[in-house]
Amino acid sequence: MPRPTYGPTVKARALRLFEALVSFAQDIANQGNPDIKFRWIEKTSTHPKLVIETQTRYLIQLTKQDNYPGSLSKAQVVEALQRMEDFLGILEDNRVKKKGTEERHFTLTLYAPDLATNLELFNQQWDNKRPDKSKQQSLTTATTPKTCQALRPKPGVPFQAPPLPAYFIQRPEVSQDLKQSLLSEQTAKKGTLVVSAIYGLGGIGKSTLAAAIAHDPEVQTHFADGILWATLGQQPDLLSFLSSWIQALGDHDYKPTNTNAASRHLQTLLFEKATLLVVDDAWNPDHVEPFRIGGAKCRVLVTTREAQIVGVTRYDLDLMSPSQALALLEEYGGSKLQGSDRKQAQALATTVGYLPLALELAAAQVADGISWRELLTDLQTEIALLETLDLPGAQEVDEKRRKHYSLVASFNLSLRRLSSEKFQQFAWLGVLPEDVSISPALGTTLWDVSPREARRTLQYFKSKALLLSGKSTNGTPSYQLHDLVHDMARRLLTAQAATGAEGSLPGLGLTWPQAHGQLLERYRQKTENGLWHTLPDDGYSHSYLTWHLEKAGWVEEVHQLLQEETEAGRNGWYETCERLDQLGGFVKDVAKAWQLAEEAFSSSPTRSISLQCRYALMVSSLNSLLGDIPGKLMAALVEKQVWTPVQALAYLKYIQNPSNRAEALKELAPYLPETLLPEALKIAQAITDEFHRARALSEIAPYLPETLLPEALKIAQAITDEFHRARALSEIAPYLPESLLSEALETARAITDEFHRADALSALAPHLAENLLPEALEAARAITNEWSRANALSELVPQLPEILPEALEAARAITDEWRRANALIALAPQLPEILPEALEAARAITGEWRRANALRALAPQLPEILPEALEAARDITNNTDRANALNGLARHLSESLLPQALELARATDNTNRARALSGLAQELPEILPEALDAARDITNNTDRARALRELAPHLPEILPEALDAARDITNNTDRARALRELAQELPETLPETLPEALDAAQSIADEWERARALRELAPHLPEILPEALEAIRHIKISILHNDSGFEESGKASTIKILAPYFSKKLLLQALEIAQSITDESSRAYAFREIAPQLPENLLPEALEAAQA
């Protein structure tokens, strides 16, 4: 019996069957198949179970209907089930008799309720369990699996290349030459590489070759800033492609309205980047020009049937070799060809000229049950017919035209075998734009069928090789059309009905505007009252509605679309695009409408100018609107369900200020569902300022699932500034799983600055597994800076107590006396016997204040040194430092030492004497009158006010006197400050003095200071809130300030303090005041503080005010 294998090919087959089973049961791909019985156990739990009862042949059939070419064989299905049982441990075989039966009865324990997470965790678990020997064999004997991406793109780095087909055949003799040409010095000078096939011939594999280049690890490493991809086709929307590239590079603020502006902006963004730009399926050299951009490290790769692009490096793509063509047929069918089938397949490959697309079409028909012999005969007949129809009387057909015939014949054979209904459905694919993703939701409207029927039809076309696999979204498959297939569908859509001529395919006989008009009418039926902004989201219509309106000739509908209003009187199309996170699409629609208005100038100049002005204002308003909404307001809108989390993230992308973006991420993170956290992580990664990027990363780290933590770590690793990198590592360290801590430790060790390296190691130390501690210890020992090494070692002591002597030695080696003392004090709790040494180090500190602080820190562990600590405080010559030291020591002093401390406090100057006495008063209440006298004797108004405030908690009965003292202060600012500070004690201790405090506040002439005093009293006197609010409204700073920004920041900060106490009526007034603030940062600050207090019905008004 052969030994089980666990390599990438086996994994891919097991994963394919696993995906097919879960998709089927979740009704993602359920065809209502009565031959596969299933039931769920605890479907909504963390690990639901799926029970399947069927036969092997029906599992094979299930893989024929999935999103991959061909199907699994019986042996492959059996092997996949066995690996799920004996390797992954997620399958339990429920059969009584297990040998000699085709029955399959088993229970699958899933990793999660949703498909996407199941597939990701399946991959992870397989790789984690895979034996090291198996991994090593793959590294030494195999290339990258055909179905897997060669190198995972870094988080936040754009990678737009399409996936390689599962049956992709490596063509190293072509791809290596092409790659070398792309990266060569000659290419570097010209900047553009064109991949060109035989002139005028499609289907030779140009796009697949470009995708293979993009997936090459060496290419991805070289182009470290990403790979951008645009498939143009014959009538490309250049602005849309350029705009998508701008956003992919992280700039969500710039909204170009024409191609030239977008291209210039991209040139700026790409100037310092190493990025590969792929322009696929270019038909017109002029269409390529806007994409010929970037600095010295960028390259442009173009695929085209023409080679008329000037100034480029040309590469002519050859046909597949006979062996490669046969390998493609075998890969598609999933098995080796033998005997006569192999000979017939080789003959067929020769007949179609080794064109990959023609080979795929043929292989799909064989997979559907047509024999190789029959298919070859039919194909030869079809080619002969085409030659006769096209060139009557000609004696010979050149090789290029013969290949064209073979491709058309392959199409015709596939289409002739379609039913009438399927033929018409295929033709309707021609109404769609090129390179669009086709989902079941789109198919539902396109063909006017049920969602299940749309899924079934798409899978059917995929099985016939008429559709390509697209990118899956939330477990829902999508498909794409090869450009030649799209051309065929478009011709059939507009061709005349069957004429009866032999060999002709019947068309639907529609004009281009008619076809678009009919599709639009189907969509209109889904709206409310014919308003386009009420159209349900199908992932397609909102992106391409204006394109279809233009193609149908419904230009007036385009203008009307942008004027539709909601019931609340807001722009309906804008709100819909905002809700769907498609604000970029809204800008594109405005640009298109603007262009149409310009084109109408000659026929209707007045209306054209009016519309152009309207669109200019819309663009201007959008520019000022986006990015001004504070994070707290966004969070409140999401919390109260006024906004969806998607809407909030859409706005967040447009915040350009790094600090504001990080703040907004912090506020929104608790409200984001797990599905949106990857997008939040990308937004954090796109912050250009590294300090705020590290901050944003630390704010969202607590909410990230384990699957995203590897990306979070990579973002931290990519920070170039070592201080910020160390900070980011420190912040995410508590959340990293054990599997990532080794990588995090390696990142910390790579920090060159020893101070920052020690910080990172210290933060990681408490979380490291036992096997990583020796490596961390080695890193700590390698630090040469004495203080940093001692800190790093001391953090490792709790995990490695045996290194205490070494940590002690490192602390002793610190030459700076203050730092040495602190290091010893930090170690003392683990090593009490070093307390005398720590005390000696503290005594040796020459700086008075530092010595006193060190002794104070030791006092709780060595109470016998308190007299010495008090003496050290006595030696401090600076009065303020001495008072602070006494305050710190007070709570530790014994009764016998308190008199000495009192004597020391009395010996200082008036200002600091009051502070020192106040600190001692808690232990010696009898000295409070003396402290009060000292406070009264302070001549400086500000210091006297502070002294009175510090005494107030201990002397409630002196509050009237303290209030008089505060009222006697002549300076408005100092008097208001004294009143504010006293107000914090008034409600609990002496409520009857509140009216006096209010009188004092109201007597302040300066509007700004009066408002500040009132705002401090307002929480305790709710009835004066309107007065406080009115005071805020009329704040005008003294001419001495002459700073309106200061005035407005005062309004904002006052609103912040009062907001929690406002009634609904007062909140409305506060909103009005906030809206009147012209300084953007102060206005945003005010809205941010009001937002959490607002009831749900006021949030829309707050949003509107913030956007104004």
Residue, then its C-alpha position, 0 to 999 in steps of 0.5 A: m500500500p503506498r505511503p500517504t502524501y501531504g504535498p500541495t497537490v494532495k492538499a489542493r484536491a482535499l481542499r477542493l472536495f471540502e469546499a464543494l461539500v460545505s458550499f453545497a450544504q450552505d446552499i452556495a452551490n446547492q442544486g437541490n441534488p437528491d442524491i446527496k443527503f445532508r443535515w446540520i448538527e449545531k449549525t450556528s455553533t462555533h464548530p458546526k457539524l455536517v452529516i453527509e450520506t451519498q455515494t462516491r460517484y455523486l461526490i465526483q459529480l459535485t466537483k464537476q459543478d464547482n468553480y474549478p476546471g475538470s473534476l476529481s477522479k474516484a481515487q482522488v475523492v477517496e484520498a481526499l476523504q482519507r486525508m480529512e479523516d486520518f490527517l486533519g481529524i475533521l471527518e468521522d466515517n459513519r459506515v458500518k461496512k467500509k470495504g467494497t462499498e461505494e457508500r459514503h456516510f460521514t460527519l465533517t466537523l467544521y472550523a467555523p460557520d462561514l465558508a471563507t474562514n473554513l477554507e483559510l483554517f483548512n489551509q493553516q491546519w494542513d500546513n501546521k500538521r504537515p511533516d517537516k520531511s514533506k515540506q522539505q521535499s516540496l522545497t527541493t523537488a517541486t516548483t510552486p503548485k499550479t493552483c497556489q499563488a507563489l508569494r503572498p503579497k504583503p498586507g497593504v501592498p496592492f496585488q491585482a493580478p488575476p489567479l492562475p487557472a488550476y490547469f496552468i502549464q508552466r512554460p519556462e522557456v517563455s516566462q524566464d526570457l520574458k522575466q529577464s527582459l522585464l528586469s533587464e537594464q535595457t528594459a530599465k532604460k525604456g520603462t515599458l515591456v510589450v508582450s505581443a502575440i502573432y499579429g491579430l491572433g488572440g487566445i494564445g495565452k498572453s494574459t495568462l503568461a502576464a499573470a504567471i509573471a506577476h505571481d513569480p516570487e522573484v518578480q514580486t520581491h523585485f516590485a516590492d510596492g505591488i503589482l497593479w493590473a488593468t484589462l482594457g479591451q476595445q472600449p476601456d473606461l480609462l479614468s475608472f482604471l486610473s482611479s482604481w490604481i490611485q485608491a489601490l496605492g492608498d490615496h482615497d482623497y484625490k478624485p480626478t475628473n479626467t484621464n490626464a489629471a489621474s495619470r499625472h497624479l499616479q506619476t507622483l504616487l509611483f515616482e519613488k515606488a518599485t511597482l509593476l504596472v500590467v496593462d492587459d489586452a490593449w487594442n489602441p496604442d493611445h490607450v496605453e499612454p496614460f499608464r506609461i508612468g512611474g519612476a526608475k523602479c517601475r515597469v510597465l508590462v503590456t499585452t496586445r494583439e498589435a505591436q504598434i506601441v513606440g519605444v518599447t521592448r518587444y517580445d513575441l509569444d510563441l505557440m505552446s509546444p506539442s507536449q505542453a498542449l497535451a499536458l494542458l488537456e490532461e490537466y484539464g481532464g484530471s488524468k493521463l491520456q493513454g492509447s488511442d485517446r492520446k493519439q486523438a488528443q495529439a491530433l486535435a492539438t495539432t488541428v487547433g494550432y496549439l492555441p490554449l483557449a481552443l484546447e480548453l474549449a475542446a477539453a471541456q467538451v470531452a469532460d462532458g462526454i464527447s469522445w476525442r475521435e468524435l470531437l476531432t471529426d466535428l472540428q475538422t468539418e467545422i474548420a473546412l466549412l469556415e474556410t469554404l464560407d470565407l474564401p470561396g474558390a481559394q486554393e490555400v489558406d495561410e497558417k495564421r488564418r487557419k489558426h483563426y478558423s480553428l479557434v472560431a470552429s472551437f467556439n462554434l462547436s461549443l455553442r452549437r451544443l448549447s440548448s436554445e435557452k442557454f445559447q440566448q443566455f450566453a449571447w446576453l453576456g455580450v451586453l456586459p463591459e469587458d473584464v467585469s466580474i459576473s456573479p449569480a446576483l448579476g445573472t439573476t437580472l441579466w437573464d431574468v431567472s431565480p438566483r439558484e438558476a443563475r448559479r447553475t447557468l454560470q457553473y454550466f458555462k464554466s464547465k464548458a470553458l466559456l467562463l473563467s474563474g474570478k475572485s470569490t467574495n464572501g464565499t460566493p464565486s464569480y466569473q469572467l469572460h475571456d476577451l475573445v469569448h466576450d467578442m463572440a457573445r457581443r456578435l451573437l447579441t447583435a447579429q441577425a436571426a438565423t438565415g438558414a445559411e449552412g454554418s451560420l450561428p443565429g443571433l438575437g438581432l438586437t441593436w446595441p442601444q436596444a440591448h442596454g435598454q432592455l437590461l436597464e428596464r429589468y433593473r428599473q423594475k427592481t427600484e422603488n418608484g423608478l428611482w435609481h438610487t433605490l436599486p438593490d445592491d447586486g455587486y454590479s449595477h451601482s458600478y456600471l449603471t451610468w455606463h449602461l445608461e450612456k450605451a442605451g442613449w439615455v443621457e438625460e437619465v444620467h443627469q437625472l440620476l445625479q439629481e435624485e433626492t431621498e425623502a430627507g431631501r439629500n442626494g440619493w445617488y451619493e447616499t447610496c454610493e456612500r452606504l456601499d463604500q463606493l464614493g469613488g464610483f460616485v466621483k466617476d459618475v459625476a465625471k461622466a455626467w460632466q463629460l456628457a454635459e460638455e458634449a451637449f454644449s453645441s446643441s444646448p449651450t445654456r443647459s450644458i453650462s448649467l449642468q457643468c456648474r452643478y457638477a463642479l459644485m458637487v466635486s468641490s463639495l465632496n472635496s471639502l466634505l470627506g475627512d471632516i467627520p470626527g471619529k467619535l461622531m462616526a462611532a456614535l453613528v455606528e453605535k446608534q445604527v444611523w450608519t453601517p460600519v461599512q459607511a464609517l470605513a468609507y469615510l475613514k479612508y478619506i481622512q488624510n490627517p494621520s492623527n485624525r485617521a488614527e483617532a478615528l480607527k481607535e473610536l470605530a474599532p469596537y464597532l467593526p464586525e470581524t469581516l471589516l477588520p482586514e479593511a481597517l488594518k489596510i487603512a492603518q497600514a496606509i497611514t504615511d506618518e509612522f508614529h500615527r501608523a504605530r498608534a493606529l495599529s496599537e488601537i485596533a490590535p485588541y480587536l483583531p482575530e488571530t487570522l489577521l495578527p500575522e498581517a498586523l505583525k508585518i505592518a509593524q515590521a515594515i515601520t522604518d523608524e526604530f522607535h515607532r517599530a519598537r512601540a508598535l511591537s510592544e503594543i501588539a505583543p500581548y495579542l500575538p499567538e505563540s506561533l508569531l512570537s518567534e517572528a516578533l522576537e526576531t524583529a525586536r532583535a533586528i532593531t539596531d538602536e539598543f535603547h529601542r531594542a531593549d524596550a521591544l524585548s521588555a514588552l515581549a518578555p512576559h508573553l514568550a513561550e519557554n522555548l523562546l526565552p533562551e533566544a530572548l536572553e541571548a538578545a538581552r545579553a548582546i546589548t552593550n548599553e549598560w542601562s538598556r541591558a539591565n532593563a531587558l534582563s530584569e524583565l526576563v527575571p520573572q520567567l527566568p529566575e535563574i538569571l537573577p545574579e546576572a541581572l544584578e551584575a548588569a544593574r551594578a555595572i551601570t555607571d550612571e548612579w541614578r540609573r544604577a539605583n533605579a535598576l537595583i530598586a526594580l530588582a529588589p522585590q525578587l532579591p530582597e538581600i540586595l536591598p542594602e546594596a540598593l540603599e547604598a546606590a541610592r545614597a551615592i546619587t549626587g543629585e538632591w532630588r533624585r537621591a531623595n526620590a530613590l530613598r523614597a522608593l526604597a522606604p516601603q521595603l526598608p522603613e528603617i531608612l525613613p529618617e535618612a530619606l527625610e534627611a535627604a529631603r532636608d538637603i534639597t535646596n530647591n524649595t519646590d522639589r523639597a516640598n514635593a519630596l516631603n509630600g511623597l514621604a508623608r504617608h510613610l513617616s512614623e509618628s516620631l518622624l512627623p515632627q521633623a517633617l513638620e519642622l522641615a516644612r515650616a522652614t521653607d518659603n511661604t508658597n512651598r510651605a503651604r504645599a508641604l504642610s498640606g501634604l502633611a495635614q492628612e497625618l497631622p490634622e492639627i496643623l491645618p490652621e497653620a497650613l491655612d495661615a501659610a496659604r493666606d500669606i502667599t502673595n502670588n495670586t496663582d500660588r495662593a489659589r492653588a494652596l487654598r484648593e489643596l487645603a479645601p478637602h481637609l477644611p470644609e469649614i474654611l470654604p467660605e473664607a477660601l471663597d472670599a480669598a479667591r474672590d479677592i484675587t484681582n486677576n480675572t484668570d487667576r480668580a476664575r481658576a481658583l473658583r473652578e478648582l474650589a467648585q469641585e469640592l463645593p457640592e459635597t462639602l458646603p452646598e450653601t456656598l454655591p450661590e456665592a461661587l456663582d455670583a463670583a463667576q458672574s462678576i468676572a468681566d472677561e467673557w472667556e474667563r466667565a464662561r470657563a468659571l460657569r462651565e466648572l459650576a454648571p455640572h453642580l448647578p444644572e439650572i445655569l446650563p443655559e447661561a453657561l451655553e450663552a456665555i460660550r456663544h458670546i466668547k470673544i477673546s481679549i484683543l491681547h490674544n488677537d487669535s480667533g483660533f484660540e477663541e474657537s478652541g475655547k468654545a470647543s473645550t467648553i462644550k466638551i466639559l458641559a456636553p454630558y449635562f445638556s438636555k436635548k434642547l441644550l444639545l441642539q443649541a450646542l450643535e448650533i454653536a459647534q457648527s458656527i466654529t469656523d476653525e476646522s480642528s476646533r469644530a471637529y473637536a466639538f462635534r467629537e465630544i458632543a456625539p456620544q451624548l446625542p440621542e439617535n434622532l439627533l445624530p443625523e443633524a450632527l452629521e449634517a452639521a459636521q459636513a457643512 
